[in-house]
């Protein structure tokens, strides 16, 4: 054994006994991660992070108001999603949008879904169940998509388990899912399929997948080429395994940073080698046992069956809390002393990230389901469920006034140098930031802190 390998093994399995009698472990590599290298380009929004941070979304295009919860009519969510050209969907309604037909596919590029603009309790997306019950949010064969502050709740059983994720990103480039929430999918809650690239999934909650295929996140499925993928600041809770699953091609760059993984049954993170060996950095994550976590469950599992090449794994400051196996014994064989790719995100220490993620992950304002999931984690309670639940009630609220229909609150425009009497969404302020970008950033802040003034 080389001195470096011995150091890695020793550092990766520093185990102590916690006050509750549960084992606690900390992973580390031989050296802390270097300074991140944020991606080039204009951020999609203030605070955008990860490899997808520069997704253009609908910037510069039409502003389309969603004015009804009904499906397939003028003013519907479907109408905005299926429109062509750069566009931003803003919401004049709150509540459950249930697709009456097969869910729309997000195929046309340059789209922003700005769920933070919804009044009241925000927006939840659901399918209709039965033969038409498919993945509600499918991003396919497209690029430059930004989706924020919406929930997907698969509360009805669909007609095909394999086509019933909550969110799927397929063969797409430059995509951000941020502050979204998902539950009750019978396949993955979040699924990356085919050849994606420059993807960010951040600040989101993925909870209570439905057995026997209760999976949190399959980040790559059947990839052919390299991908850049960031999974940052998320919660996976009450899912049997794939928390998350990592099986990318060798020249990929994958970062799993500052997430909270709770109550996996058999495996938390899974590192596979079927596509040549994934290069991945796992930094500042928390792996926490819950009522369903078996003693033989593994926090970071190396799964070598069908291997066509060795993974390259960097570990730093991951916490393991509970009576399970922190890491596969063979993981040390593929652990490296530095990240296999330059990271894009400055990680918080795991304990600080734990508190931050529980306070800020998911779609805001939080519904009763997300509030319960966070409480479960704090109290080490809750369980894997075997049937979908009921979508919590959503307060309708009152939409903000928008006389010129440019997506912005008239009062905000008057206070920030925009003109509430003309469409000036894409005019810039003194900082060079477009008015609508600044407004959406403010609405995101207000959604998380509703007492803040307009």
Secondary structure, DSSP 8 states (H G I E B T S, - for coil): --HHHHHHHHHHTEEEE-TTS-EEEEE--SS--------SS--SSTT--STTTT--TTTTSEEEEE--SSSSSTT-HHHHHH--SSEEEEES--EEEE-SSS--EE-SSSEEEEGGG--TT-EEEE---BTT---SEEEES-EEEEEES-EEE--S-BS-GGG--SEEEES-EEEEEES-EEE--SSEEEEEESS-EEEEEES-EEE---TTS-EEEE--SS--S--EEEEES-EEES-SEEEEEE---TT-EEEEES-EEE--SSEEEEEE-TTS--EEEEES-EEE--TT--TT-EEEEEE-TT-SS--EEEEESEEEESSSEEE-GGGGGGB-SS-SS---S----HHHHHHHHHHH-SSSS--HHHHHHHHHHHHT-----SS---------------TT-SSS-HHHHHHTT--TTS--TT-B-TTS-BHHHHHHHHHHHHHHSTTS--
